[in-house]
Amino acid sequence: MSDFAAFIEKAMGRPAGDLALYERAVTHASVGKDSYDRLEFLGDRVLGLAVSKWIYERFPGEPEGQMSRRYNALVARETCAEVGRALGVPGQIKLGKQAREDRASDSDNVVGDVVEALIGALFLEAGFEAAEAFIRSAWGGYVDSQKRAPQHPKSALQELVADMSLAPPVYEVIGRAGPHHAPTFRVRVSVKNGGEAEGEAKSKQDAETAAAAALLEKLR
């Protein structure tokens, strides 16, 4: 058994029937055309369905808004990346020369995408039940820790400034750095008469979230 085959069996909980499918799931677009992009697209939807079903069953009677907050936290890129690092995914990612130099395997976006691509590969090979079993195993600790539905920092900031009779938050991209395939964004959020804060991340949405979280800390 190859080292990669052993990794797949340990990480996914079953041996790979089509190892080439899983090899594609860990191959970044910087290597060539046969990358994980299509599998990531599929795996993202499988993950979404499995998590939605899980939340629906686990938290009976909970309103849609709270279910959505749980869902958003569980399928977030940061959560997928944490799952991937726990499984040892970064060391298995195949990268082109420039992407390796840019340390793309450290990126939440890349690690999270590969995790979703692996889910897509598992779904194609073994079906939804196998993919769902993997997700419930890998994400179990995250669901168990959600005693209350988490509130997104941007929503929490919006509610807090409204309670303080302040103007709504304004978000502004103030910087972008890094290579085209793995940029880093810096965002400033400001509230008139309430202060401002900055956040940095691999996507504008995540940078806004980081900035909102930072301003919440200042205002609370």
C-alpha atoms as a printed R data frame, in Angstrom:
    type eleno elety resid chain resno       x      y       z
1   ATOM     1    CA   MET     A     1   0.000  0.000   0.000
2   ATOM     2    CA   SER     A     2   1.348  3.446  -0.937
3   ATOM     3    CA   ASP     A     3   1.686  6.186   1.649
4   ATOM     4    CA   PHE     A     4  -1.135  8.101  -0.032
5   ATOM     5    CA   ALA     A     5  -3.432  5.073  -0.079
6   ATOM     6    CA   ALA     A     6  -2.741  4.590   3.622
7   ATOM     7    CA   PHE     A     7  -3.526  8.256   4.249
8   ATOM     8    CA   ILE     A     8  -6.864  7.994   2.433
9   ATOM     9    CA   GLU     A     9  -7.868  4.854   4.318
10  ATOM    10    CA   LYS     A    10  -7.053  6.465   7.678
11  ATOM    11    CA   ALA     A    11  -8.535  9.887   6.882
12  ATOM    12    CA   MET     A    12 -11.708  8.769   5.113
13  ATOM    13    CA   GLY     A    13 -12.340  5.650   7.205
14  ATOM    14    CA   ARG     A    14 -12.261  3.242   4.266
15  ATOM    15    CA   PRO     A    15  -9.777  2.126   1.599
16  ATOM    16    CA   ALA     A    16  -9.847  3.903  -1.744
17  ATOM    17    CA   GLY     A    17 -11.355  1.909  -4.566
18  ATOM    18    CA   ASP     A    18 -10.279  4.487  -7.153
19  ATOM    19    CA   LEU     A    19  -7.077  6.033  -5.842
20  ATOM    20    CA   ALA     A    20  -6.750  8.289  -8.904
21  ATOM    21    CA   LEU     A    21 -10.016  9.985  -7.913
22  ATOM    22    CA   TYR     A    22  -8.584 10.907  -4.524
23  ATOM    23    CA   GLU     A    23  -5.295 11.984  -6.086
24  ATOM    24    CA   ARG     A    24  -7.269 14.443  -8.198
25  ATOM    25    CA   ALA     A    25  -8.983 15.668  -5.008
26  ATOM    26    CA   VAL     A    26  -5.643 16.810  -3.564
27  ATOM    27    CA   THR     A    27  -4.259 18.328  -6.781
28  ATOM    28    CA   HIS     A    28  -4.225 22.141  -6.920
29  ATOM    29    CA   ALA     A    29  -4.969 23.986 -10.176
30  ATOM    30    CA   SER     A    30  -1.358 25.234 -10.214
31  ATOM    31    CA   VAL     A    31  -0.302 21.689 -11.217
32  ATOM    32    CA   GLY     A    32  -2.466 21.557 -14.341
33  ATOM    33    CA   LYS     A    33  -5.974 21.031 -15.686
34  ATOM    34    CA   ASP     A    34  -6.755 17.831 -13.757
35  ATOM    35    CA   SER     A    35  -7.291 19.619 -10.441
36  ATOM    36    CA   TYR     A    36  -9.703 19.324  -7.527
37  ATOM    37    CA   ASP     A    37 -11.985 22.168  -8.667
38  ATOM    38    CA   ARG     A    38 -14.904 20.054  -9.950
39  ATOM    39    CA   LEU     A    39 -14.722 17.643  -7.017
40  ATOM    40    CA   GLU     A    40 -14.682 20.595  -4.604
41  ATOM    41    CA   PHE     A    41 -17.859 21.938  -6.261
42  ATOM    42    CA   LEU     A    42 -19.566 18.590  -5.715
43  ATOM    43    CA   GLY     A    43 -18.210 18.032  -2.212
44  ATOM    44    CA   ASP     A    44 -19.351 21.464  -1.082
45  ATOM    45    CA   ARG     A    45 -22.948 20.509  -1.927
46  ATOM    46    CA   VAL     A    46 -22.669 17.083  -0.292
47  ATOM    47    CA   LEU     A    47 -21.279 18.695   2.863
48  ATOM    48    CA   GLY     A    48 -24.103 21.245   2.853
49  ATOM    49    CA   LEU     A    49 -26.803 18.583   2.563
50  ATOM    50    CA   ALA     A    50 -25.242 16.334   5.213
51  ATOM    51    CA   VAL     A    51 -24.825 19.196   7.695
52  ATOM    52    CA   SER     A    52 -28.340 20.533   7.030
53  ATOM    53    CA   LYS     A    53 -29.844 17.089   7.643
54  ATOM    54    CA   TRP     A    54 -27.727 16.643  10.784
55  ATOM    55    CA   ILE     A    55 -28.773 19.991  12.274
56  ATOM    56    CA   TYR     A    56 -32.417 19.316  11.467
57  ATOM    57    CA   GLU     A    57 -32.264 16.002  13.349
58  ATOM    58    CA   ARG     A    58 -30.004 17.110  16.208
59  ATOM    59    CA   PHE     A    59 -31.867 20.286  17.158
60  ATOM    60    CA   PRO     A    60 -35.605 19.527  16.827
61  ATOM    61    CA   GLY     A    61 -37.898 22.500  17.158
62  ATOM    62    CA   GLU     A    62 -35.113 25.045  16.641
63  ATOM    63    CA   PRO     A    63 -36.149 27.965  14.380
64  ATOM    64    CA   GLU     A    64 -34.685 28.391  10.914
65  ATOM    65    CA   GLY     A    65 -32.580 31.407  11.866
66  ATOM    66    CA   GLN     A    66 -30.688 29.536  14.580
67  ATOM    67    CA   MET     A    67 -30.274 26.506  12.315
68  ATOM    68    CA   SER     A    68 -28.769 28.770   9.659
69  ATOM    69    CA   ARG     A    69 -26.239 30.182  12.116
70  ATOM    70    CA   ARG     A    70 -25.180 26.682  13.110
71  ATOM    71    CA   TYR     A    71 -24.939 25.680   9.460
72  ATOM    72    CA   ASN     A    72 -22.848 28.696   8.460
73  ATOM    73    CA   ALA     A    73 -20.351 28.041  11.254
74  ATOM    74    CA   LEU     A    74 -20.044 24.330  10.449
75  ATOM    75    CA   VAL     A    75 -19.481 24.685   6.691
76  ATOM    76    CA   ALA     A    76 -17.301 27.806   6.960
77  ATOM    77    CA   ARG     A    77 -13.958 27.683   5.189
78  ATOM    78    CA   GLU     A    78 -12.129 27.995   8.513
79  ATOM    79    CA   THR     A    79 -13.947 24.944   9.914
80  ATOM    80    CA   CYS     A    80 -13.240 22.883   6.801
81  ATOM    81    CA   ALA     A    81  -9.578 23.880   7.046
82  ATOM    82    CA   GLU     A    82  -9.421 22.908  10.728
83  ATOM    83    CA   VAL     A    83 -10.892 19.517   9.872
84  ATOM    84    CA   GLY     A    84  -8.346 19.161   7.081
85  ATOM    85    CA   ARG     A    85  -5.402 19.971   9.322
86  ATOM    86    CA   ALA     A    86  -6.612 17.480  11.929
87  ATOM    87    CA   LEU     A    87  -6.668 14.818   9.185
88  ATOM    88    CA   GLY     A    88  -3.197 15.731   7.892
89  ATOM    89    CA   VAL     A    89  -4.447 17.062   4.559
90  ATOM    90    CA   PRO     A    90  -1.867 19.877   4.032
91  ATOM    91    CA   GLY     A    91   0.993 17.390   3.675
92  ATOM    92    CA   GLN     A    92  -0.872 15.570   0.874
93  ATOM    93    CA   ILE     A    93  -1.729 18.560  -1.341
94  ATOM    94    CA   LYS     A    94  -0.044 18.592  -4.753
95  ATOM    95    CA   LEU     A    95   1.055 22.096  -5.743
96  ATOM    96    CA   GLY     A    96   2.857 23.755  -8.622
97  ATOM    97    CA   LYS     A    97   6.228 25.410  -8.007
98  ATOM    98    CA   GLN     A    98   4.903 28.936  -7.468
99  ATOM    99    CA   ALA     A    99   2.051 27.762  -5.242
100 ATOM   100    CA   ARG     A   100   4.547 25.803  -3.129
101 ATOM   101    CA   GLU     A   101   6.731 28.875  -2.773
102 ATOM   102    CA   ASP     A   102   3.655 30.874  -1.768
103 ATOM   103    CA   ARG     A   103   2.870 28.193   0.848
104 ATOM   104    CA   ALA     A   104  -0.600 27.625  -0.540
105 ATOM   105    CA   SER     A   105  -0.934 24.479   1.571
106 ATOM   106    CA   ASP     A   106  -1.120 26.759   4.620
107 ATOM   107    CA   SER     A   107  -4.122 28.616   3.196
108 ATOM   108    CA   ASP     A   108  -7.541 28.014   4.761
109 ATOM   109    CA   ASN     A   109  -9.044 28.330   1.293
110 ATOM   110    CA   VAL     A   110  -6.847 25.628  -0.246
111 ATOM   111    CA   VAL     A   111  -7.027 23.191   2.690
112 ATOM   112    CA   GLY     A   112 -10.788 23.702   2.983
113 ATOM   113    CA   ASP     A   113 -11.266 23.193  -0.746
114 ATOM   114    CA   VAL     A   114  -9.305 19.940  -0.649
115 ATOM   115    CA   VAL     A   115 -11.430 18.634   2.220
116 ATOM   116    CA   GLU     A   116 -14.570 19.332   0.190
117 ATOM   117    CA   ALA     A   117 -12.977 17.693  -2.870
118 ATOM   118    CA   LEU     A   118 -12.223 14.575  -0.816
119 ATOM   119    CA   ILE     A   119 -15.874 14.507   0.266
120 ATOM   120    CA   GLY     A   120 -16.846 14.761  -3.394
121 ATOM   121    CA   ALA     A   121 -14.566 11.848  -4.264
122 ATOM   122    CA   LEU     A   122 -15.962  9.737  -1.441
123 ATOM   123    CA   PHE     A   123 -19.522 10.514  -2.559
124 ATOM   124    CA   LEU     A   124 -18.777  9.459  -6.145
125 ATOM   125    CA   GLU     A   125 -17.104  6.250  -5.058
126 ATOM   126    CA   ALA     A   126 -19.266  5.118  -2.157
127 ATOM   127    CA   GLY     A   127 -22.450  7.202  -2.152
128 ATOM   128    CA   PHE     A   128 -24.090  9.693   0.184
129 ATOM   129    CA   GLU     A   129 -24.277  7.431   3.250
130 ATOM   130    CA   ALA     A   130 -20.506  6.922   3.269
131 ATOM   131    CA   ALA     A   131 -19.881 10.632   2.783
132 ATOM   132    CA   GLU     A   132 -22.350 11.470   5.527
133 ATOM   133    CA   ALA     A   133 -20.684  9.016   7.914
134 ATOM   134    CA   PHE     A   134 -17.307 10.629   7.280
135 ATOM   135    CA   ILE     A   135 -18.729 14.124   7.844
136 ATOM   136    CA   ARG     A   136 -20.416 13.137  11.094
137 ATOM   137    CA   SER     A   137 -17.159 11.646  12.339
138 ATOM   138    CA   ALA     A   138 -14.889 14.530  11.263
139 ATOM   139    CA   TRP     A   139 -17.278 17.310  12.301
140 ATOM   140    CA   GLY     A   140 -18.636 15.627  15.452
141 ATOM   141    CA   GLY     A   141 -16.691 17.761  17.896
142 ATOM   142    CA   TYR     A   142 -17.858 20.960  16.258
143 ATOM   143    CA   VAL     A   143 -21.529 20.006  16.488
144 ATOM   144    CA   ASP     A   144 -21.148 18.803  20.075
145 ATOM   145    CA   SER     A   145 -19.605 22.136  21.097
146 ATOM   146    CA   GLN     A   146 -22.539 24.139  19.727
147 ATOM   147    CA   LYS     A   147 -24.632 24.344  22.881
148 ATOM   148    CA   ARG     A   148 -26.154 27.521  21.480
149 ATOM   149    CA   ALA     A   149 -26.436 28.555  17.868
150 ATOM   150    CA   PRO     A   150 -23.425 30.790  17.201
151 ATOM   151    CA   GLN     A   151 -24.045 34.334  16.033
152 ATOM   152    CA   HIS     A   152 -22.008 35.592  13.106
153 ATOM   153    CA   PRO     A   153 -19.744 38.532  14.112
154 ATOM   154    CA   LYS     A   154 -21.194 40.802  11.420
155 ATOM   155    CA   SER     A   155 -24.743 40.147  12.629
156 ATOM   156    CA   ALA     A   156 -23.692 40.603  16.246
157 ATOM   157    CA   LEU     A   157 -22.008 43.920  15.433
158 ATOM   158    CA   GLN     A   158 -25.073 45.093  13.511
159 ATOM   159    CA   GLU     A   159 -27.323 44.331  16.486
160 ATOM   160    CA   LEU     A   160 -24.947 45.879  19.019
161 ATOM   161    CA   VAL     A   161 -24.592 49.218  17.231
162 ATOM   162    CA   ALA     A   162 -28.366 49.347  16.737
163 ATOM   163    CA   ASP     A   163 -28.841 48.833  20.484
164 ATOM   164    CA   MET     A   164 -26.347 51.673  21.051
165 ATOM   165    CA   SER     A   165 -28.301 53.937  18.623
166 ATOM   166    CA   LEU     A   166 -25.264 54.196  16.338
167 ATOM   167    CA   ALA     A   167 -25.087 54.184  12.544
168 ATOM   168    CA   PRO     A   168 -24.716 50.836  10.735
169 ATOM   169    CA   PRO     A   169 -21.170 49.490  10.205
170 ATOM   170    CA   VAL     A   170 -19.375 50.417   6.976
171 ATOM   171    CA   TYR     A   171 -16.866 47.949   5.471
172 ATOM   172    CA   GLU     A   172 -14.017 49.000   3.185
173 ATOM   173    CA   VAL     A   173 -11.267 46.977   1.503
174 ATOM   174    CA   ILE     A   174  -8.049 48.831   2.337
175 ATOM   175    CA   GLY     A   175  -5.482 46.388   1.009
176 ATOM   176    CA   ARG     A   176  -4.822 43.310  -1.074
177 ATOM   177    CA   ALA     A   177  -1.566 41.361  -1.183
178 ATOM   178    CA   GLY     A   178  -0.177 38.039  -2.288
179 ATOM   179    CA   PRO     A   179  -0.376 36.084  -5.548
180 ATOM   180    CA   HIS     A   180  -3.446 36.072  -7.763
181 ATOM   181    CA   HIS     A   181  -4.410 32.486  -6.849
182 ATOM   182    CA   ALA     A   182  -4.074 33.066  -3.097
183 ATOM   183    CA   PRO     A   183  -4.649 36.748  -2.268
184 ATOM   184    CA   THR     A   184  -4.943 38.204   1.207
185 ATOM   185    CA   PHE     A   185  -7.465 40.982   1.843
186 ATOM   186    CA   ARG     A   186  -7.418 43.636   4.545
187 ATOM   187    CA   VAL     A   187 -10.739 45.250   5.474
188 ATOM   188    CA   ARG     A   188 -11.616 48.132   7.774
189 ATOM   189    CA   VAL     A   189 -15.010 48.365   9.474
190 ATOM   190    CA   SER     A   190 -16.066 51.664  10.969
191 ATOM   191    CA   VAL     A   191 -19.046 52.869  12.958
192 ATOM   192    CA   LYS     A   192 -19.641 56.604  13.238
193 ATOM   193    CA   ASN     A   193 -18.956 57.661  16.847
194 ATOM   194    CA   GLY     A   194 -18.242 54.005  17.654
195 ATOM   195    CA   GLY     A   195 -14.712 53.453  16.394
196 ATOM   196    CA   GLU     A   196 -13.118 51.187  13.799
197 ATOM   197    CA   ALA     A   197 -11.124 47.971  13.469
198 ATOM   198    CA   GLU     A   198  -9.353 45.984  10.786
199 ATOM   199    CA   GLY     A   199  -9.248 42.348   9.768
200 ATOM   200    CA   GLU     A   200  -7.216 40.265   7.342
201 ATOM   201    CA   ALA     A   201  -8.076 36.994   5.609
202 ATOM   202    CA   LYS     A   202  -7.907 35.050   2.357
203 ATOM   203    CA   SER     A   203 -11.287 36.344   1.170
204 ATOM   204    CA   LYS     A   204 -13.077 39.674   1.464
205 ATOM   205    CA   GLN     A   205 -15.968 38.049   3.318
206 ATOM   206    CA   ASP     A   206 -13.659 36.446   5.873
207 ATOM   207    CA   ALA     A   207 -11.711 39.699   6.280
208 ATOM   208    CA   GLU     A   208 -14.981 41.530   6.986
209 ATOM   209    CA   THR     A   209 -15.823 38.878   9.576
210 ATOM   210    CA   ALA     A   210 -12.437 39.292  11.255
211 ATOM   211    CA   ALA     A   211 -12.821 43.075  11.300
212 ATOM   212    CA   ALA     A   212 -16.329 42.823  12.783
213 ATOM   213    CA   ALA     A   213 -15.073 40.468  15.504
214 ATOM   214    CA   ALA     A   214 -12.269 42.905  16.346
215 ATOM   215    CA   LEU     A   215 -14.638 45.882  16.609
216 ATOM   216    CA   LEU     A   216 -17.040 43.851  18.743
217 ATOM   217    CA   GLU     A   217 -14.222 43.281  21.229
218 ATOM   218    CA   LYS     A   218 -13.620 47.036  21.426
219 ATOM   219    CA   LEU     A   219 -17.287 47.949  21.859
220 ATOM   220    CA   ARG     A   220 -18.254 45.290  24.420
